[in-house]
Amino acid sequence: MKVKVSVTLDIDVDAWVLVNGVERDEVRADVHSWARYLLFEAAADNDVLSRPTPR
């Protein structure tokens, strides 16, 4: 089963830049990558993915 997930995060841009070392104009894309990675990793760690995803 495929499940589409949508979430909105209110990110402190200055804190994100400081913690992750990215430029301000890269924050949105970096947050997307970070959230997607964490979600896939959590699902993989719980063995609930129908097909393994590359890590």
All heavy atoms as atom14 arrays in JSON, in Angstrom:
{
  "sequence": "MKVKVSVTLDIDVDAWVLVNGVERDEVRADVHSWARYLLFEAAADNDVLSRPTPR",
  "atom14_mask": [
    [1, 1, 1, 1, 1, 1, 1, 1, 0, 0, 0, 0, 0, 0],
    [1, 1, 1, 1, 1, 1, 1, 1, 1, 0, 0, 0, 0, 0],
    [1, 1, 1, 1, 1, 1, 1, 0, 0, 0, 0, 0, 0, 0],
    [1, 1, 1, 1, 1, 1, 1, 1, 1, 0, 0, 0, 0, 0],
    [1, 1, 1, 1, 1, 1, 1, 0, 0, 0, 0, 0, 0, 0],
    [1, 1, 1, 1, 1, 1, 0, 0, 0, 0, 0, 0, 0, 0],
    [1, 1, 1, 1, 1, 1, 1, 0, 0, 0, 0, 0, 0, 0],
    [1, 1, 1, 1, 1, 1, 1, 0, 0, 0, 0, 0, 0, 0],
    [1, 1, 1, 1, 1, 1, 1, 1, 0, 0, 0, 0, 0, 0],
    [1, 1, 1, 1, 1, 1, 1, 1, 0, 0, 0, 0, 0, 0],
    [1, 1, 1, 1, 1, 1, 1, 1, 0, 0, 0, 0, 0, 0],
    [1, 1, 1, 1, 1, 1, 1, 1, 0, 0, 0, 0, 0, 0],
    [1, 1, 1, 1, 1, 1, 1, 0, 0, 0, 0, 0, 0, 0],
    [1, 1, 1, 1, 1, 1, 1, 1, 0, 0, 0, 0, 0, 0],
    [1, 1, 1, 1, 1, 0, 0, 0, 0, 0, 0, 0, 0, 0],
    [1, 1, 1, 1, 1, 1, 1, 1, 1, 1, 1, 1, 1, 1],
    [1, 1, 1, 1, 1, 1, 1, 0, 0, 0, 0, 0, 0, 0],
    [1, 1, 1, 1, 1, 1, 1, 1, 0, 0, 0, 0, 0, 0],
    [1, 1, 1, 1, 1, 1, 1, 0, 0, 0, 0, 0, 0, 0],
    [1, 1, 1, 1, 1, 1, 1, 1, 0, 0, 0, 0, 0, 0],
    [1, 1, 1, 1, 0, 0, 0, 0, 0, 0, 0, 0, 0, 0],
    [1, 1, 1, 1, 1, 1, 1, 0, 0, 0, 0, 0, 0, 0],
    [1, 1, 1, 1, 1, 1, 1, 1, 1, 0, 0, 0, 0, 0],
    [1, 1, 1, 1, 1, 1, 1, 1, 1, 1, 1, 0, 0, 0],
    [1, 1, 1, 1, 1, 1, 1, 1, 0, 0, 0, 0, 0, 0],
    [1, 1, 1, 1, 1, 1, 1, 1, 1, 0, 0, 0, 0, 0],
    [1, 1, 1, 1, 1, 1, 1, 0, 0, 0, 0, 0, 0, 0],
    [1, 1, 1, 1, 1, 1, 1, 1, 1, 1, 1, 0, 0, 0],
    [1, 1, 1, 1, 1, 0, 0, 0, 0, 0, 0, 0, 0, 0],
    [1, 1, 1, 1, 1, 1, 1, 1, 0, 0, 0, 0, 0, 0],
    [1, 1, 1, 1, 1, 1, 1, 0, 0, 0, 0, 0, 0, 0],
    [1, 1, 1, 1, 1, 1, 1, 1, 1, 1, 0, 0, 0, 0],
    [1, 1, 1, 1, 1, 1, 0, 0, 0, 0, 0, 0, 0, 0],
    [1, 1, 1, 1, 1, 1, 1, 1, 1, 1, 1, 1, 1, 1],
    [1, 1, 1, 1, 1, 0, 0, 0, 0, 0, 0, 0, 0, 0],
    [1, 1, 1, 1, 1, 1, 1, 1, 1, 1, 1, 0, 0, 0],
    [1, 1, 1, 1, 1, 1, 1, 1, 1, 1, 1, 1, 0, 0],
    [1, 1, 1, 1, 1, 1, 1, 1, 0, 0, 0, 0, 0, 0],
    [1, 1, 1, 1, 1, 1, 1, 1, 0, 0, 0, 0, 0, 0],
    [1, 1, 1, 1, 1, 1, 1, 1, 1, 1, 1, 0, 0, 0],
    [1, 1, 1, 1, 1, 1, 1, 1, 1, 0, 0, 0, 0, 0],
    [1, 1, 1, 1, 1, 0, 0, 0, 0, 0, 0, 0, 0, 0],
    [1, 1, 1, 1, 1, 0, 0, 0, 0, 0, 0, 0, 0, 0],
    [1, 1, 1, 1, 1, 0, 0, 0, 0, 0, 0, 0, 0, 0],
    [1, 1, 1, 1, 1, 1, 1, 1, 0, 0, 0, 0, 0, 0],
    [1, 1, 1, 1, 1, 1, 1, 1, 0, 0, 0, 0, 0, 0],
    [1, 1, 1, 1, 1, 1, 1, 1, 0, 0, 0, 0, 0, 0],
    [1, 1, 1, 1, 1, 1, 1, 0, 0, 0, 0, 0, 0, 0],
    [1, 1, 1, 1, 1, 1, 1, 1, 0, 0, 0, 0, 0, 0],
    [1, 1, 1, 1, 1, 1, 0, 0, 0, 0, 0, 0, 0, 0],
    [1, 1, 1, 1, 1, 1, 1, 1, 1, 1, 1, 0, 0, 0],
    [1, 1, 1, 1, 1, 1, 1, 0, 0, 0, 0, 0, 0, 0],
    [1, 1, 1, 1, 1, 1, 1, 0, 0, 0, 0, 0, 0, 0],
    [1, 1, 1, 1, 1, 1, 1, 0, 0, 0, 0, 0, 0, 0],
    [1, 1, 1, 1, 1, 1, 1, 1, 1, 1, 1, 0, 0, 0]
  ],
  "atom14_positions": [
    [[0.85, -1.17, 0.0], [0.0, 0.0, 0.0], [0.89, 1.23, 0.0], [1.87, 1.32, 0.75], [-0.87, 0.0, 1.26], [-1.63, 1.29, 1.45], [-2.42, 1.49, 3.06], [-3.35, 0.01, 3.2], [0.0, 0.0, 0.0], [0.0, 0.0, 0.0], [0.0, 0.0, 0.0], [0.0, 0.0, 0.0], [0.0, 0.0, 0.0], [0.0, 0.0, 0.0]],
    [[0.55, 2.18, -0.83], [1.28, 3.45, -0.85], [0.51, 4.46, -0.02], [-0.71, 4.56, -0.14], [1.45, 3.96, -2.26], [2.4, 3.11, -3.07], [2.68, 3.74, -4.41], [3.66, 2.85, -5.15], [4.13, 3.46, -6.37], [0.0, 0.0, 0.0], [0.0, 0.0, 0.0], [0.0, 0.0, 0.0], [0.0, 0.0, 0.0], [0.0, 0.0, 0.0]],
    [[1.23, 5.18, 0.82], [0.62, 6.2, 1.67], [1.38, 7.5, 1.45], [2.6, 7.55, 1.62], [0.71, 5.81, 3.16], [0.12, 6.89, 4.03], [0.03, 4.48, 3.42], [0.0, 0.0, 0.0], [0.0, 0.0, 0.0], [0.0, 0.0, 0.0], [0.0, 0.0, 0.0], [0.0, 0.0, 0.0], [0.0, 0.0, 0.0], [0.0, 0.0, 0.0]],
    [[0.66, 8.55, 1.04], [1.27, 9.85, 0.86], [1.14, 10.62, 2.17], [0.06, 10.67, 2.77], [0.59, 10.62, -0.27], [1.24, 11.96, -0.54], [0.61, 12.63, -1.74], [1.33, 13.94, -1.99], [0.87, 14.58, -3.21], [0.0, 0.0, 0.0], [0.0, 0.0, 0.0], [0.0, 0.0, 0.0], [0.0, 0.0, 0.0], [0.0, 0.0, 0.0]],
    [[2.23, 11.21, 2.61], [2.25, 11.95, 3.86], [2.57, 13.4, 3.57], [3.48, 13.7, 2.81], [3.32, 11.36, 4.82], [3.41, 12.16, 6.09], [3.02, 9.9, 5.1], [0.0, 0.0, 0.0], [0.0, 0.0, 0.0], [0.0, 0.0, 0.0], [0.0, 0.0, 0.0], [0.0, 0.0, 0.0], [0.0, 0.0, 0.0], [0.0, 0.0, 0.0]],
    [[1.83, 14.29, 4.19], [2.07, 15.71, 4.04], [2.15, 16.33, 5.43], [1.32, 16.04, 6.29], [0.94, 16.36, 3.25], [1.14, 17.74, 3.17], [0.0, 0.0, 0.0], [0.0, 0.0, 0.0], [0.0, 0.0, 0.0], [0.0, 0.0, 0.0], [0.0, 0.0, 0.0], [0.0, 0.0, 0.0], [0.0, 0.0, 0.0], [0.0, 0.0, 0.0]],
    [[3.16, 17.14, 5.63], [3.34, 17.77, 6.94], [3.91, 19.16, 6.73], [4.65, 19.4, 5.79], [4.26, 16.91, 7.85], [5.65, 16.81, 7.27], [4.29, 17.44, 9.26], [0.0, 0.0, 0.0], [0.0, 0.0, 0.0], [0.0, 0.0, 0.0], [0.0, 0.0, 0.0], [0.0, 0.0, 0.0], [0.0, 0.0, 0.0], [0.0, 0.0, 0.0]],
    [[3.55, 20.07, 7.6], [4.1, 21.42, 7.57], [4.87, 21.66, 8.85], [4.34, 21.45, 9.94], [2.98, 22.47, 7.43], [2.26, 22.2, 6.22], [3.55, 23.87, 7.38], [0.0, 0.0, 0.0], [0.0, 0.0, 0.0], [0.0, 0.0, 0.0], [0.0, 0.0, 0.0], [0.0, 0.0, 0.0], [0.0, 0.0, 0.0], [0.0, 0.0, 0.0]],
    [[6.12, 22.06, 8.72], [6.96, 22.37, 9.88], [7.26, 23.86, 9.87], [7.55, 24.43, 8.82], [8.28, 21.6, 9.8], [8.18, 20.08, 9.79], [9.56, 19.47, 9.52], [7.61, 19.57, 11.09], [0.0, 0.0, 0.0], [0.0, 0.0, 0.0], [0.0, 0.0, 0.0], [0.0, 0.0, 0.0], [0.0, 0.0, 0.0], [0.0, 0.0, 0.0]],
    [[7.21, 24.48, 11.03], [7.57, 25.88, 11.16], [9.03, 25.93, 11.63], [9.32, 25.8, 12.81], [6.64, 26.57, 12.17], [6.83, 28.08, 12.2], [7.58, 28.61, 11.36], [6.2, 28.72, 13.06], [0.0, 0.0, 0.0], [0.0, 0.0, 0.0], [0.0, 0.0, 0.0], [0.0, 0.0, 0.0], [0.0, 0.0, 0.0], [0.0, 0.0, 0.0]],
    [[9.93, 26.06, 10.68], [11.37, 25.98, 10.93], [11.95, 27.35, 11.26], [11.65, 28.33, 10.59], [12.1, 25.4, 9.69], [11.61, 23.98, 9.37], [13.61, 25.44, 9.84], [11.93, 22.96, 10.42], [0.0, 0.0, 0.0], [0.0, 0.0, 0.0], [0.0, 0.0, 0.0], [0.0, 0.0, 0.0], [0.0, 0.0, 0.0], [0.0, 0.0, 0.0]],
    [[12.78, 27.39, 12.28], [13.56, 28.6, 12.58], [14.74, 28.6, 11.61], [15.69, 27.82, 11.77], [14.04, 28.55, 14.03], [14.88, 29.75, 14.44], [15.56, 30.34, 13.56], [14.87, 30.09, 15.63], [0.0, 0.0, 0.0], [0.0, 0.0, 0.0], [0.0, 0.0, 0.0], [0.0, 0.0, 0.0], [0.0, 0.0, 0.0], [0.0, 0.0, 0.0]],
    [[14.65, 29.41, 10.59], [15.64, 29.41, 9.51], [17.04, 29.68, 10.03], [18.0, 29.01, 9.66], [15.25, 30.41, 8.4], [16.33, 30.48, 7.34], [13.92, 30.03, 7.78], [0.0, 0.0, 0.0], [0.0, 0.0, 0.0], [0.0, 0.0, 0.0], [0.0, 0.0, 0.0], [0.0, 0.0, 0.0], [0.0, 0.0, 0.0], [0.0, 0.0, 0.0]],
    [[17.18, 30.66, 10.91], [18.5, 30.99, 11.44], [19.1, 29.81, 12.21], [20.29, 29.52, 12.07], [18.44, 32.23, 12.33], [18.09, 33.49, 11.55], [18.5, 33.59, 10.37], [17.39, 34.36, 12.11], [0.0, 0.0, 0.0], [0.0, 0.0, 0.0], [0.0, 0.0, 0.0], [0.0, 0.0, 0.0], [0.0, 0.0, 0.0], [0.0, 0.0, 0.0]],
    [[18.29, 29.13, 13.01], [18.77, 27.97, 13.76], [19.16, 26.84, 12.8], [20.18, 26.18, 13.0], [17.7, 27.5, 14.74], [0.0, 0.0, 0.0], [0.0, 0.0, 0.0], [0.0, 0.0, 0.0], [0.0, 0.0, 0.0], [0.0, 0.0, 0.0], [0.0, 0.0, 0.0], [0.0, 0.0, 0.0], [0.0, 0.0, 0.0], [0.0, 0.0, 0.0]],
    [[18.34, 26.62, 11.75], [18.65, 25.56, 10.79], [19.98, 25.82, 10.1], [20.81, 24.93, 9.95], [17.53, 25.43, 9.75], [17.67, 24.19, 8.94], [18.41, 24.03, 7.81], [17.09, 22.92, 9.22], [18.32, 22.74, 7.35], [17.51, 22.03, 8.2], [16.25, 22.44, 10.21], [17.11, 20.7, 8.17], [15.86, 21.12, 10.16], [16.29, 20.26, 9.15]],
    [[20.18, 27.06, 9.69], [21.43, 27.45, 9.03], [22.62, 27.19, 9.97], [23.63, 26.62, 9.56], [21.38, 28.93, 8.59], [22.76, 29.44, 8.21], [20.41, 29.11, 7.43], [0.0, 0.0, 0.0], [0.0, 0.0, 0.0], [0.0, 0.0, 0.0], [0.0, 0.0, 0.0], [0.0, 0.0, 0.0], [0.0, 0.0, 0.0], [0.0, 0.0, 0.0]],
    [[22.47, 27.59, 11.21], [23.55, 27.42, 12.19], [23.85, 25.95, 12.46], [25.0, 25.52, 12.45], [23.17, 28.14, 13.5], [24.2, 28.11, 14.61], [25.45, 28.88, 14.19], [23.61, 28.7, 15.88], [0.0, 0.0, 0.0], [0.0, 0.0, 0.0], [0.0, 0.0, 0.0], [0.0, 0.0, 0.0], [0.0, 0.0, 0.0], [0.0, 0.0, 0.0]],
    [[22.82, 25.16, 12.68], [22.99, 23.75, 13.04], [23.45, 22.9, 11.86], [24.27, 21.99, 12.02], [21.67, 23.18, 13.62], [21.73, 21.67, 13.76], [21.36, 23.84, 14.96], [0.0, 0.0, 0.0], [0.0, 0.0, 0.0], [0.0, 0.0, 0.0], [0.0, 0.0, 0.0], [0.0, 0.0, 0.0], [0.0, 0.0, 0.0], [0.0, 0.0, 0.0]],
    [[22.93, 23.2, 10.66], [23.19, 22.33, 9.52], [24.18, 22.89, 8.51], [24.52, 22.2, 7.54], [21.86, 22.0, 8.82], [20.98, 21.18, 9.74], [21.28, 20.03, 10.02], [19.92, 21.77, 10.23], [0.0, 0.0, 0.0], [0.0, 0.0, 0.0], [0.0, 0.0, 0.0], [0.0, 0.0, 0.0], [0.0, 0.0, 0.0], [0.0, 0.0, 0.0]],
    [[24.6, 24.12, 8.69], [25.63, 24.68, 7.84], [25.23, 24.86, 6.39], [26.06, 24.7, 5.49], [0.0, 0.0, 0.0], [0.0, 0.0, 0.0], [0.0, 0.0, 0.0], [0.0, 0.0, 0.0], [0.0, 0.0, 0.0], [0.0, 0.0, 0.0], [0.0, 0.0, 0.0], [0.0, 0.0, 0.0], [0.0, 0.0, 0.0], [0.0, 0.0, 0.0]],
    [[23.97, 25.16, 6.15], [23.51, 25.41, 4.78], [23.23, 26.9, 4.6], [23.09, 27.63, 5.58], [22.24, 24.59, 4.43], [22.53, 23.11, 4.5], [21.08, 24.96, 5.32], [0.0, 0.0, 0.0], [0.0, 0.0, 0.0], [0.0, 0.0, 0.0], [0.0, 0.0, 0.0], [0.0, 0.0, 0.0], [0.0, 0.0, 0.0], [0.0, 0.0, 0.0]],
    [[23.15, 27.33, 3.37], [22.8, 28.71, 3.08], [21.3, 28.9, 3.3], [20.52, 27.95, 3.14], [23.16, 29.06, 1.63], [24.64, 28.94, 1.31], [25.48, 29.95, 2.06], [25.0, 31.08, 2.29], [26.62, 29.6, 2.42], [0.0, 0.0, 0.0], [0.0, 0.0, 0.0], [0.0, 0.0, 0.0], [0.0, 0.0, 0.0], [0.0, 0.0, 0.0]],
    [[20.89, 30.14, 3.6], [19.47, 30.43, 3.84], [18.58, 29.99, 2.68], [17.5, 29.46, 2.88], [19.25, 31.92, 4.1], [19.7, 32.38, 5.46], [19.4, 33.85, 5.67], [17.99, 34.12, 5.83], [17.3, 33.99, 6.98], [17.93, 33.59, 8.06], [16.02, 34.26, 7.03], [0.0, 0.0, 0.0], [0.0, 0.0, 0.0], [0.0, 0.0, 0.0]],
    [[19.06, 30.19, 1.47], [18.23, 29.85, 0.31], [18.16, 28.34, 0.06], [17.42, 27.89, -0.82], [18.69, 30.58, -0.94], [20.1, 30.24, -1.38], [20.86, 29.66, -0.57], [20.45, 30.56, -2.52], [0.0, 0.0, 0.0], [0.0, 0.0, 0.0], [0.0, 0.0, 0.0], [0.0, 0.0, 0.0], [0.0, 0.0, 0.0], [0.0, 0.0, 0.0]],
    [[18.91, 27.55, 0.82], [18.89, 26.09, 0.69], [18.08, 25.41, 1.79], [17.91, 24.19, 1.77], [20.32, 25.55, 0.73], [21.19, 26.02, -0.41], [22.65, 25.62, -0.23], [23.03, 25.21, 0.88], [23.39, 25.74, -1.2], [0.0, 0.0, 0.0], [0.0, 0.0, 0.0], [0.0, 0.0, 0.0], [0.0, 0.0, 0.0], [0.0, 0.0, 0.0]],
    [[17.57, 26.2, 2.74], [16.9, 25.61, 3.92], [15.69, 24.78, 3.52], [15.53, 23.64, 3.97], [16.53, 26.69, 4.95], [15.63, 26.12, 6.04], [17.79, 27.29, 5.57], [0.0, 0.0, 0.0], [0.0, 0.0, 0.0], [0.0, 0.0, 0.0], [0.0, 0.0, 0.0], [0.0, 0.0, 0.0], [0.0, 0.0, 0.0], [0.0, 0.0, 0.0]],
    [[14.8, 25.31, 2.7], [13.58, 24.57, 2.33], [13.91, 23.19, 1.74], [13.37, 22.18, 2.17], [12.74, 25.38, 1.35], [11.4, 24.74, 1.02], [10.57, 25.61, 0.08], [10.42, 26.97, 0.55], [9.48, 27.4, 1.39], [8.6, 26.54, 1.86], [9.43, 28.67, 1.74], [0.0, 0.0, 0.0], [0.0, 0.0, 0.0], [0.0, 0.0, 0.0]],
    [[14.81, 23.15, 0.78], [15.19, 21.87, 0.16], [15.87, 20.95, 1.17], [15.64, 19.73, 1.16], [16.09, 22.12, -1.04], [0.0, 0.0, 0.0], [0.0, 0.0, 0.0], [0.0, 0.0, 0.0], [0.0, 0.0, 0.0], [0.0, 0.0, 0.0], [0.0, 0.0, 0.0], [0.0, 0.0, 0.0], [0.0, 0.0, 0.0], [0.0, 0.0, 0.0]],
    [[16.69, 21.52, 2.05], [17.39, 20.71, 3.04], [16.4, 20.1, 4.04], [16.55, 18.93, 4.41], [18.43, 21.57, 3.77], [19.46, 20.73, 4.49], [20.03, 19.81, 3.86], [19.71, 20.99, 5.69], [0.0, 0.0, 0.0], [0.0, 0.0, 0.0], [0.0, 0.0, 0.0], [0.0, 0.0, 0.0], [0.0, 0.0, 0.0], [0.0, 0.0, 0.0]],
    [[15.4, 20.85, 4.46], [14.38, 20.33, 5.37], [13.61, 19.2, 4.69], [13.35, 18.16, 5.3], [13.43, 21.44, 5.85], [12.26, 20.85, 6.63], [14.17, 22.45, 6.72], [0.0, 0.0, 0.0], [0.0, 0.0, 0.0], [0.0, 0.0, 0.0], [0.0, 0.0, 0.0], [0.0, 0.0, 0.0], [0.0, 0.0, 0.0], [0.0, 0.0, 0.0]],
    [[13.25, 19.37, 3.42], [12.56, 18.32, 2.68], [13.39, 17.04, 2.66], [12.87, 15.95, 2.93], [12.27, 18.75, 1.24], [11.06, 19.59, 1.09], [9.8, 19.07, 0.87], [10.91, 20.93, 1.12], [8.94, 20.06, 0.79], [9.58, 21.2, 0.93], [0.0, 0.0, 0.0], [0.0, 0.0, 0.0], [0.0, 0.0, 0.0], [0.0, 0.0, 0.0]],
    [[14.67, 17.16, 2.34], [15.55, 15.99, 2.29], [15.68, 15.33, 3.65], [15.62, 14.1, 3.77], [16.94, 16.4, 1.8], [16.88, 16.86, 0.49], [0.0, 0.0, 0.0], [0.0, 0.0, 0.0], [0.0, 0.0, 0.0], [0.0, 0.0, 0.0], [0.0, 0.0, 0.0], [0.0, 0.0, 0.0], [0.0, 0.0, 0.0], [0.0, 0.0, 0.0]],
    [[15.85, 16.14, 4.68], [16.0, 15.65, 6.05], [14.75, 14.88, 6.49], [14.84, 13.77, 7.01], [16.27, 16.84, 6.97], [16.19, 16.59, 8.42], [17.16, 16.06, 9.23], [15.08, 16.9, 9.28], [16.71, 16.02, 10.53], [15.44, 16.53, 10.58], [13.83, 17.45, 9.05], [14.58, 16.67, 11.66], [12.97, 17.61, 10.12], [13.35, 17.22, 11.41]],
    [[13.57, 15.46, 6.27], [12.32, 14.83, 6.7], [12.08, 13.53, 5.94], [11.69, 12.51, 6.52], [11.15, 15.8, 6.5], [0.0, 0.0, 0.0], [0.0, 0.0, 0.0], [0.0, 0.0, 0.0], [0.0, 0.0, 0.0], [0.0, 0.0, 0.0], [0.0, 0.0, 0.0], [0.0, 0.0, 0.0], [0.0, 0.0, 0.0], [0.0, 0.0, 0.0]],
    [[12.32, 13.55, 4.64], [12.12, 12.35, 3.83], [13.07, 11.24, 4.29], [12.66, 10.09, 4.46], [12.37, 12.67, 2.36], [12.04, 11.54, 1.42], [12.16, 12.01, -0.05], [11.62, 11.05, -0.96], [12.31, 10.01, -1.44], [13.56, 9.82, -1.07], [11.74, 9.17, -2.26], [0.0, 0.0, 0.0], [0.0, 0.0, 0.0], [0.0, 0.0, 0.0]],
    [[14.32, 11.58, 4.51], [15.31, 10.61, 4.98], [14.87, 10.0, 6.31], [14.9, 8.77, 6.47], [16.68, 11.29, 5.11], [17.7, 10.41, 5.8], [18.37, 9.43, 5.08], [17.98, 10.56, 7.15], [19.3, 8.62, 5.7], [18.9, 9.75, 7.78], [19.56, 8.78, 7.06], [20.47, 7.97, 7.68], [0.0, 0.0, 0.0], [0.0, 0.0, 0.0]],
    [[14.49, 10.84, 7.27], [14.1, 10.33, 8.58], [12.88, 9.42, 8.5], [12.83, 8.38, 9.17], [13.81, 11.48, 9.55], [15.03, 12.23, 10.08], [14.57, 13.31, 11.06], [16.0, 11.29, 10.77], [0.0, 0.0, 0.0], [0.0, 0.0, 0.0], [0.0, 0.0, 0.0], [0.0, 0.0, 0.0], [0.0, 0.0, 0.0], [0.0, 0.0, 0.0]],
    [[11.91, 9.78, 7.7], [10.71, 8.97, 7.57], [11.02, 7.61, 6.95], [10.58, 6.57, 7.46], [9.67, 9.71, 6.73], [8.3, 9.06, 6.63], [7.69, 8.86, 8.02], [7.39, 9.92, 5.78], [0.0, 0.0, 0.0], [0.0, 0.0, 0.0], [0.0, 0.0, 0.0], [0.0, 0.0, 0.0], [0.0, 0.0, 0.0], [0.0, 0.0, 0.0]],
    [[11.8, 7.6, 5.88], [12.16, 6.33, 5.25], [13.01, 5.47, 6.19], [12.81, 4.26, 6.28], [12.91, 6.55, 3.93], [12.0, 6.68, 2.75], [11.72, 7.93, 2.23], [11.42, 5.56, 2.17], [10.86, 8.06, 1.13], [10.56, 5.68, 1.08], [10.28, 6.94, 0.57], [0.0, 0.0, 0.0], [0.0, 0.0, 0.0], [0.0, 0.0, 0.0]],
    [[13.94, 6.08, 6.89], [14.77, 5.34, 7.84], [13.94, 4.72, 8.95], [14.15, 3.56, 9.32], [15.86, 6.23, 8.44], [17.0, 6.51, 7.49], [17.76, 5.25, 7.09], [18.21, 4.5, 7.99], [17.91, 5.02, 5.88], [0.0, 0.0, 0.0], [0.0, 0.0, 0.0], [0.0, 0.0, 0.0], [0.0, 0.0, 0.0], [0.0, 0.0, 0.0]],
    [[13.0, 5.49, 9.5], [12.14, 4.96, 10.57], [11.3, 3.79, 10.07], [11.17, 2.76, 10.75], [11.24, 6.07, 11.11], [0.0, 0.0, 0.0], [0.0, 0.0, 0.0], [0.0, 0.0, 0.0], [0.0, 0.0, 0.0], [0.0, 0.0, 0.0], [0.0, 0.0, 0.0], [0.0, 0.0, 0.0], [0.0, 0.0, 0.0], [0.0, 0.0, 0.0]],
    [[10.72, 3.91, 8.87], [9.91, 2.83, 8.32], [10.78, 1.6, 8.03], [10.38, 0.47, 8.3], [9.2, 3.29, 7.05], [0.0, 0.0, 0.0], [0.0, 0.0, 0.0], [0.0, 0.0, 0.0], [0.0, 0.0, 0.0], [0.0, 0.0, 0.0], [0.0, 0.0, 0.0], [0.0, 0.0, 0.0], [0.0, 0.0, 0.0], [0.0, 0.0, 0.0]],
    [[11.98, 1.82, 7.5], [12.89, 0.7, 7.22], [13.32, 0.02, 8.51], [13.34, -1.21, 8.59], [14.11, 1.2, 6.44], [0.0, 0.0, 0.0], [0.0, 0.0, 0.0], [0.0, 0.0, 0.0], [0.0, 0.0, 0.0], [0.0, 0.0, 0.0], [0.0, 0.0, 0.0], [0.0, 0.0, 0.0], [0.0, 0.0, 0.0], [0.0, 0.0, 0.0]],
    [[13.65, 0.81, 9.53], [14.07, 0.24, 10.81], [12.96, -0.58, 11.46], [13.23, -1.52, 12.2], [14.52, 1.34, 11.77], [15.86, 1.95, 11.39], [16.56, 1.39, 10.52], [16.21, 3.01, 11.97], [0.0, 0.0, 0.0], [0.0, 0.0, 0.0], [0.0, 0.0, 0.0], [0.0, 0.0, 0.0], [0.0, 0.0, 0.0], [0.0, 0.0, 0.0]],
    [[11.71, -0.21, 11.18], [10.57, -0.94, 11.74], [10.1, -2.07, 10.82], [9.11, -2.73, 11.1], [9.42, 0.01, 12.03], [9.69, 0.86, 13.24], [9.99, 0.33, 14.31], [9.61, 2.17, 13.1], [0.0, 0.0, 0.0], [0.0, 0.0, 0.0], [0.0, 0.0, 0.0], [0.0, 0.0, 0.0], [0.0, 0.0, 0.0], [0.0, 0.0, 0.0]],
    [[10.82, -2.29, 9.72], [10.52, -3.37, 8.78], [9.09, -3.32, 8.24], [8.44, -4.35, 8.09], [10.75, -4.74, 9.44], [11.95, -5.44, 8.87], [12.5, -4.95, 7.87], [12.33, -6.48, 9.44], [0.0, 0.0, 0.0], [0.0, 0.0, 0.0], [0.0, 0.0, 0.0], [0.0, 0.0, 0.0], [0.0, 0.0, 0.0], [0.0, 0.0, 0.0]],
    [[8.61, -2.12, 7.93], [7.24, -2.0, 7.42], [7.18, -1.56, 5.96], [6.09, -1.34, 5.44], [6.4, -1.04, 8.3], [6.25, -1.61, 9.71], [7.0, 0.35, 8.34], [0.0, 0.0, 0.0], [0.0, 0.0, 0.0], [0.0, 0.0, 0.0], [0.0, 0.0, 0.0], [0.0, 0.0, 0.0], [0.0, 0.0, 0.0], [0.0, 0.0, 0.0]],
    [[8.32, -1.45, 5.29], [8.31, -1.1, 3.87], [8.09, -2.36, 3.04], [8.67, -3.42, 3.33], [9.63, -0.44, 3.47], [9.91, 0.91, 4.1], [11.27, 1.42, 3.64], [8.83, 1.92, 3.75], [0.0, 0.0, 0.0], [0.0, 0.0, 0.0], [0.0, 0.0, 0.0], [0.0, 0.0, 0.0], [0.0, 0.0, 0.0], [0.0, 0.0, 0.0]],
    [[7.28, -2.25, 2.0], [7.02, -3.42, 1.17], [8.23, -3.82, 0.33], [8.39, -4.96, -0.01], [5.81, -3.18, 0.26], [6.03, -2.09, -0.59], [0.0, 0.0, 0.0], [0.0, 0.0, 0.0], [0.0, 0.0, 0.0], [0.0, 0.0, 0.0], [0.0, 0.0, 0.0], [0.0, 0.0, 0.0], [0.0, 0.0, 0.0], [0.0, 0.0, 0.0]],
    [[9.07, -2.81, 0.0], [10.33, -3.09, -0.7], [11.42, -2.29, 0.0], [11.22, -1.15, 0.37], [10.35, -2.6, -2.14], [9.21, -2.92, -2.96], [9.36, -2.28, -4.31], [8.19, -1.43, -4.4], [8.01, -0.5, -5.28], [8.93, -0.22, -6.15], [6.9, 0.19, -5.31], [0.0, 0.0, 0.0], [0.0, 0.0, 0.0], [0.0, 0.0, 0.0]],
    [[12.56, -2.89, 0.15], [13.66, -2.16, 0.77], [14.04, -0.93, -0.07], [13.98, -0.97, -1.29], [14.82, -3.14, 0.8], [14.21, -4.48, 0.54], [12.92, -4.24, -0.2], [0.0, 0.0, 0.0], [0.0, 0.0, 0.0], [0.0, 0.0, 0.0], [0.0, 0.0, 0.0], [0.0, 0.0, 0.0], [0.0, 0.0, 0.0], [0.0, 0.0, 0.0]],
    [[14.39, 0.15, 0.6], [14.87, 1.33, -0.1], [16.37, 1.42, 0.09], [16.89, 1.02, 1.12], [14.21, 2.62, 0.45], [14.45, 2.7, 1.85], [12.73, 2.63, 0.19], [0.0, 0.0, 0.0], [0.0, 0.0, 0.0], [0.0, 0.0, 0.0], [0.0, 0.0, 0.0], [0.0, 0.0, 0.0], [0.0, 0.0, 0.0], [0.0, 0.0, 0.0]],
    [[17.06, 1.95, -0.9], [18.52, 2.11, -0.75], [18.84, 3.07, 0.36], [18.19, 4.08, 0.53], [18.97, 2.65, -2.1], [17.74, 2.97, -2.88], [16.56, 2.44, -2.14], [0.0, 0.0, 0.0], [0.0, 0.0, 0.0], [0.0, 0.0, 0.0], [0.0, 0.0, 0.0], [0.0, 0.0, 0.0], [0.0, 0.0, 0.0], [0.0, 0.0, 0.0]],
    [[19.82, 2.75, 1.17], [20.2, 3.61, 2.3], [21.39, 4.45, 1.94], [22.25, 4.22, 1.29], [20.5, 2.79, 3.52], [19.26, 2.18, 4.08], [19.56, 1.43, 5.35], [18.3, 0.96, 5.87], [18.06, 0.81, 7.14], [18.97, 1.07, 8.02], [16.91, 0.38, 7.54], [0.0, 0.0, 0.0], [0.0, 0.0, 0.0], [0.0, 0.0, 0.0]]
  ]
}
